[in-house]
Amino acid sequence: MSNIRIKKIKVFVTSPRVANLVVVRVETTESGLYGLGCATFTWRWKAVVAAIEDYLAPLLEGRCVDDIEDIWQYMKGSSYWRNGPVLNNALSGVDEALWDIKGKLAAMPLYSLLGGRSRTGLAVYRHADGDTYDEVAENIKSLINQGYRYIRCHQGMYGGNTGGGLQEIAKPRDAFDGGSYYDPRKYMRSTVELFRRVRSDFGWDIELLHDIHERLQLSDALSLAKKMEEFDLFYLEDALPPSQGEYFRYLREQTAVPLAIGEIFTNSVEWKRLVQNQWIDFIRCHISDIGGLTPALKLANFCDAYGVRTAFHGPSDICPVGVVCQMHLDMHIHNFGIQEFMGFTDEEREVFPGCPEMPTDGYIYLSDRPGIGVDFDEEAAKKYPPREIPHWKMLTRITDGTAVRP
């Protein structure tokens, strides 16, 4: 065991794309040795920064960098109340940075340190969205031409609420401001029609995915799942919210559509029964929201015992350090299924040197650089300061104005 200690923990916030990305740098007593981690909770990023700077940094300075498991348990338990996205993201930033350091000390890429590869490339899926079918179809064509074979399709985004030829939503007088309105029944009908046209136009050689995003009531979710069977989906995502996870039993019993859930999970109680009872096919956790690489590795192994594959959440509100960190886990684990991938912009590559190259054959390939393999340019990050994001965009309402989650 080394005697290298945590010297300083620093937090940076940058927005080279859209989201405010929270990056943690753990500096050590070894000259030039540091690790990077992702702590991005873009909708409450200021709270995460405060949690790290005011609580975790003073708590951890002087600790041995080798003791990742004990440090994670110490961070988790020291607040007494736990399992929320703010504190979990704070934990994640430090945890991933410590794994990055361990890989650098071992002179190994992270996937090799974890036990080596189960595959040489990672299959990824991209999003094909649009307000109209023509826009969706054009995006599908573009992705196919780029080599992608797994494509998530949406018309009008979640709930079909942004045009696309849908009838105007009939709101009541003096409807509440704020929130994105949608009609669940119209969304269901338009989604079935969308996939019917996609299969007709693009055939059966591409794998299709769809995200309900928890926008439906229980019986409607089951009805849509059964109607989607004819389109041979790779999976149907987030049919229900975590609070109604028990209902997945009825989905599993009555539909053959593969089911995925997990991007807003923060607590093992939310996924334990779903996995043990094999009510789902894919676990979709947002790795920083569950506390980083340490719990994600345990979760993946737990799922493997029950035949559940991984499909970790990969939106644009994860910094490239976090994206590539979970790709190392993907590369290692036996039960990898698919990786959501939003690509890297030129601006992100400027701030985060070392991002993997964009696929030309539908697969991501990781480098053999030690640790996570992605760096952080502090000066470049200053060119993209954090921005204020209207929080109402995350609120949704059905036609009469009733607020629904997520």
C-alpha positions in Angstrom: 0.0 0.0 0.0 1.2 3.5 -0.8 1.4 6.3 1.6 0.0 8.9 -0.8 -2.6 11.1 0.7 -5.4 13.4 -0.4 -3.9 16.9 -0.3 -6.7 19.0 -1.8 -10.1 18.5 -3.4 -11.2 21.1 -5.9 -14.5 21.6 -7.7 -15.0 23.2 -11.1 -18.3 24.0 -13.0 -18.2 24.5 -16.7 -20.8 24.5 -19.5 -19.2 23.8 -22.8 -22.4 22.2 -24.3 -25.7 22.9 -22.6 -25.6 21.5 -19.0 -23.6 22.8 -16.1 -21.0 20.1 -15.6 -19.5 19.6 -12.1 -15.9 18.3 -12.2 -14.0 17.2 -9.1 -10.2 17.1 -9.0 -8.5 15.2 -6.1 -4.9 16.4 -5.7 -2.5 14.2 -3.8 0.8 14.5 -1.9 2.6 12.9 -4.8 3.7 15.7 -7.1 1.7 15.8 -10.3 -0.6 13.0 -9.4 -4.4 13.8 -9.4 -7.7 12.2 -10.3 -10.8 13.5 -11.9 -14.4 12.6 -11.3 -17.9 13.7 -12.4 -20.4 15.1 -9.8 -22.9 16.6 -12.3 -26.4 17.1 -11.0 -27.1 19.9 -13.4 -30.4 21.0 -12.0 -29.0 21.5 -8.4 -25.3 21.9 -9.2 -24.7 24.7 -6.6 -25.9 22.3 -3.8 -23.4 19.6 -5.0 -20.6 22.1 -5.1 -21.4 23.2 -1.5 -21.6 19.6 -0.3 -18.1 18.8 -1.7 -16.4 22.1 -0.7 -18.0 22.5 2.8 -18.3 18.9 3.9 -16.4 16.3 1.9 -13.2 18.2 1.3 -12.5 19.0 5.0 -13.5 15.4 5.9 -11.1 13.7 3.5 -8.0 15.7 3.3 -5.1 13.6 4.7 -6.8 10.2 3.9 -4.8 7.6 2.0 -5.9 7.5 -1.6 -5.7 3.6 -1.7 -8.7 3.2 0.6 -11.5 3.8 -1.9 -14.0 1.4 -0.3 -13.6 2.8 3.3 -13.6 6.4 2.0 -16.9 5.8 0.1 -18.5 4.3 3.2 -17.2 7.2 5.3 -18.6 9.7 2.9 -21.9 7.9 2.7 -22.4 7.4 6.5 -21.1 10.7 7.8 -24.2 12.6 6.8 -26.4 10.1 8.6 -29.3 10.8 6.2 -28.3 9.6 2.8 -29.4 8.3 -0.6 -30.3 11.6 -2.2 -29.0 12.9 -5.6 -27.1 15.9 -4.1 -25.0 13.9 -1.7 -24.7 10.9 -4.1 -23.3 13.1 -6.8 -20.8 14.7 -4.4 -19.7 11.2 -3.4 -19.4 10.2 -7.1 -17.0 13.1 -7.9 -14.6 12.0 -5.2 -15.0 8.3 -5.8 -14.4 8.4 -9.5 -11.3 10.6 -9.0 -9.9 8.1 -6.5 -10.4 5.3 -9.1 -8.6 7.5 -11.7 -5.7 7.9 -9.3 -5.5 4.2 -8.6 -5.4 3.5 -12.3 -2.6 6.0 -12.8 -0.6 4.5 -9.9 -1.0 1.0 -11.4 -0.2 2.3 -14.9 -3.4 0.6 -16.1 -6.5 1.8 -17.9 -9.4 1.6 -15.5 -11.1 -1.4 -17.2 -7.9 -3.4 -16.9 -7.6 -2.5 -13.2 -11.2 -3.7 -12.7 -10.3 -7.1 -14.1 -9.9 -6.7 -17.8 -12.1 -6.6 -20.8 -15.2 -8.7 -21.6 -15.3 -7.2 -25.1 -13.1 -5.0 -27.3 -15.7 -2.3 -28.3 -18.9 -0.9 -26.8 -22.1 -0.8 -28.7 -23.8 2.5 -28.2 -27.2 4.1 -29.1 -28.0 7.6 -30.2 -31.2 9.6 -30.2 -33.3 10.4 -33.3 -35.9 13.0 -32.2 -38.0 15.5 -34.1 -41.2 17.5 -34.1 -42.4 15.7 -37.2 -41.9 12.3 -38.7 -39.8 13.7 -41.5 -37.4 15.2 -39.0 -37.2 11.9 -37.1 -36.6 9.9 -40.3 -33.9 12.4 -41.4 -32.1 11.9 -38.1 -32.4 8.1 -38.3 -30.8 8.2 -41.8 -27.9 10.4 -40.6 -27.2 8.0 -37.7 -27.3 4.9 -39.9 -24.9 6.6 -42.3 -22.6 7.2 -39.3 -22.6 3.5 -38.5 -25.0 3.4 -35.6 -27.3 0.3 -35.4 -29.1 1.1 -32.1 -31.4 4.2 -32.3 -33.9 5.7 -29.8 -36.8 7.3 -31.5 -39.1 10.0 -30.3 -41.5 12.3 -32.1 -42.3 15.5 -30.1 -39.9 14.3 -27.4 -41.4 13.0 -24.1 -45.2 12.9 -24.2 -45.3 14.1 -27.8 -45.7 17.6 -26.6 -43.8 19.8 -29.1 -45.8 19.8 -32.3 -45.4 17.0 -34.8 -48.8 17.5 -36.3 -50.6 16.6 -33.0 -53.8 18.5 -32.3 -53.5 21.5 -30.0 -53.7 20.5 -26.3 -56.9 21.6 -24.8 -55.9 23.5 -21.6 -58.4 24.9 -19.2 -58.8 28.6 -18.7 -56.1 30.3 -16.6 -53.8 27.3 -17.0 -50.8 27.3 -14.8 -47.6 28.8 -16.2 -44.5 26.7 -16.2 -44.1 23.1 -17.2 -44.4 21.2 -20.5 -48.0 20.2 -21.3 -48.8 16.9 -23.0 -51.8 14.6 -23.7 -51.0 11.0 -22.6 -53.5 9.4 -24.9 -52.5 11.3 -28.0 -48.9 10.5 -27.1 -49.6 6.8 -27.1 -51.4 6.9 -30.5 -48.7 9.0 -32.1 -45.9 6.8 -30.8 -47.4 3.6 -32.2 -47.8 5.3 -35.5 -44.2 6.6 -35.4 -42.8 3.1 -34.9 -45.0 1.6 -37.6 -43.6 4.1 -40.1 -40.0 3.7 -38.9 -40.2 -0.1 -39.4 -41.9 0.3 -42.8 -39.3 2.8 -44.0 -36.1 1.4 -42.4 -36.8 -2.3 -42.0 -35.7 -4.7 -39.3 -32.0 -4.5 -39.4 -31.7 -1.6 -36.9 -32.5 -1.9 -33.2 -35.1 0.5 -31.9 -35.6 1.9 -28.4 -38.2 4.2 -26.9 -38.4 6.1 -23.6 -41.9 6.7 -22.0 -40.1 8.8 -19.4 -42.8 7.8 -16.8 -45.4 9.9 -18.5 -48.3 7.3 -18.3 -50.6 5.9 -15.7 -50.3 2.2 -14.9 -52.9 0.7 -17.3 -51.8 3.0 -20.1 -48.2 2.0 -19.7 -49.2 -1.7 -20.0 -51.4 -0.9 -23.0 -48.7 0.9 -24.8 -46.1 -1.8 -24.0 -48.4 -4.5 -25.5 -49.0 -2.4 -28.7 -45.2 -1.9 -29.1 -44.6 -5.6 -29.2 -45.1 -5.8 -33.0 -42.1 -3.4 -33.5 -39.5 -5.7 -31.8 -38.0 -3.1 -29.6 -34.5 -3.5 -28.1 -36.2 -2.1 -25.0 -38.9 0.2 -23.7 -37.6 2.6 -21.1 -39.1 4.1 -17.9 -42.6 2.8 -18.3 -43.3 3.7 -14.7 -41.7 5.8 -11.9 -39.6 4.2 -9.2 -42.4 4.7 -6.7 -44.6 2.3 -8.7 -41.9 -0.3 -9.3 -44.1 -3.2 -8.0 -46.3 -2.8 -11.1 -43.5 -4.0 -13.3 -44.6 -7.5 -12.2 -47.8 -7.0 -14.3 -45.8 -5.6 -17.2 -43.5 -8.6 -17.1 -46.4 -11.0 -17.0 -48.4 -9.5 -19.8 -45.9 -8.2 -22.4 -42.8 -9.6 -24.2 -41.3 -6.1 -24.7 -37.9 -5.9 -23.0 -38.1 -3.4 -20.1 -35.5 -0.9 -18.8 -35.6 1.5 -15.9 -33.3 3.3 -13.5 -32.0 6.7 -14.6 -33.5 8.5 -11.6 -32.8 5.8 -9.0 -30.7 6.9 -6.0 -31.3 4.1 -3.6 -30.8 0.3 -3.7 -34.3 -0.2 -2.4 -35.6 1.1 -5.7 -33.9 -1.6 -7.8 -33.4 -4.6 -5.5 -36.9 -6.2 -6.0 -37.0 -5.4 -9.7 -33.8 -7.2 -10.3 -34.3 -10.1 -7.9 -37.8 -10.9 -9.4 -36.5 -10.4 -13.0 -39.2 -7.9 -13.7 -36.8 -5.8 -15.9 -34.3 -6.6 -18.5 -32.0 -3.6 -18.3 -30.8 -1.4 -15.4 -30.5 2.2 -16.4 -28.8 4.0 -13.5 -27.2 7.4 -13.7 -23.9 6.4 -12.1 -23.2 9.7 -10.3 -26.7 9.7 -8.9 -26.1 6.4 -7.1 -22.7 7.5 -5.7 -20.0 6.7 -8.4 -18.1 3.8 -9.7 -17.9 1.9 -6.4 -21.6 1.2 -6.0 -22.1 0.9 -9.8 -19.7 -2.0 -9.9 -21.6 -3.8 -7.1 -24.9 -3.1 -8.8 -23.6 -4.5 -12.1 -22.5 -7.7 -10.4 -25.8 -8.0 -8.5 -27.7 -7.7 -11.8 -25.5 -10.3 -13.5 -26.6 -12.9 -11.0 -30.2 -12.4 -12.2 -29.6 -12.1 -15.9 -30.3 -8.3 -16.0 -28.1 -6.3 -18.4 -26.8 -2.8 -18.0 -27.7 0.2 -20.1 -26.3 3.1 -18.0 -27.7 6.6 -18.4 -25.6 8.6 -20.8 -27.2 12.1 -21.4 -25.5 15.4 -22.1 -25.6 16.3 -18.4 -22.7 14.0 -17.5 -19.2 15.4 -18.0 -16.9 13.4 -20.4 -14.9 12.2 -17.4 -18.1 10.5 -16.1 -19.1 9.2 -19.5 -15.8 7.5 -20.1 -15.6 6.3 -16.5 -18.8 4.3 -17.0 -17.6 3.1 -20.3 -14.6 1.5 -18.5 -17.2 -0.3 -16.4 -19.1 -1.3 -19.5 -15.9 -2.7 -21.0 -15.2 -4.9 -18.0 -18.5 -6.3 -16.8 -19.9 -9.5 -18.3 -23.6 -8.3 -18.4 -23.1 -5.2 -20.4 -26.1 -4.5 -22.7 -25.9 -1.1 -24.4 -24.5 2.3 -23.6 -26.5 5.5 -24.2 -24.2 8.1 -25.9 -24.7 11.7 -26.9 -21.4 12.2 -28.6 -18.8 14.9 -27.8 -18.8 18.4 -29.1 -15.7 20.3 -30.2 -16.1 22.4 -27.1 -16.2 19.4 -24.8 -13.1 18.0 -26.4 -11.3 21.3 -25.8 -12.2 21.2 -22.1 -11.8 17.5 -21.7 -8.8 16.3 -23.7 -8.7 12.5 -24.3 -12.3 11.9 -25.1 -12.7 8.7 -27.3 -13.1 9.2 -31.0 -16.6 9.2 -32.4 -17.8 5.8 -33.7 -17.7 5.0 -37.4 -19.0 1.4 -36.9 -21.4 1.9 -34.0 -18.8 0.9 -31.4 -16.8 3.1 -28.9 -13.2 2.1 -28.4 -11.3 3.1 -25.2 -7.6 4.1 -25.1 -5.0 2.3 -22.9 -4.1 5.5 -21.1 -3.8 4.9 -17.3 -6.9 5.6 -15.2 -10.0 7.0 -16.8 -7.9 8.5 -19.6 -9.7 11.9 -19.9 -8.1 15.1 -18.6 -9.5 18.5 -17.7 -8.2 21.8 -19.0 -9.0 24.4 -16.3 -8.2 27.4 -18.5 -10.4 26.2 -21.4 -13.2 25.5 -18.9 -13.2 29.2 -17.9 -14.4 30.0 -21.4 -17.6 28.2 -20.7 -18.9 29.5 -17.3 -22.0 28.0 -15.8 -25.3 29.3 -17.0 -28.7 29.7 -15.5 -31.1 27.0 -16.7 -34.9 27.5 -16.3 -35.9 24.8 -13.9 -39.5 24.7 -15.1 -38.4 22.8 -18.1 -38.2 19.7 -15.9 -41.8 20.0 -14.8 -44.5 18.4 -16.9 -48.3 18.8 -16.8 -51.1 16.8 -18.4 -53.9 18.6 -20.3 -55.8 20.0 -17.3 -52.6 21.4 -15.8 -52.0 18.7 -13.1 -48.2 18.5 -12.4 -46.7 15.1 -12.9 -43.2 13.7 -12.4 -40.5 13.4 -13.5 
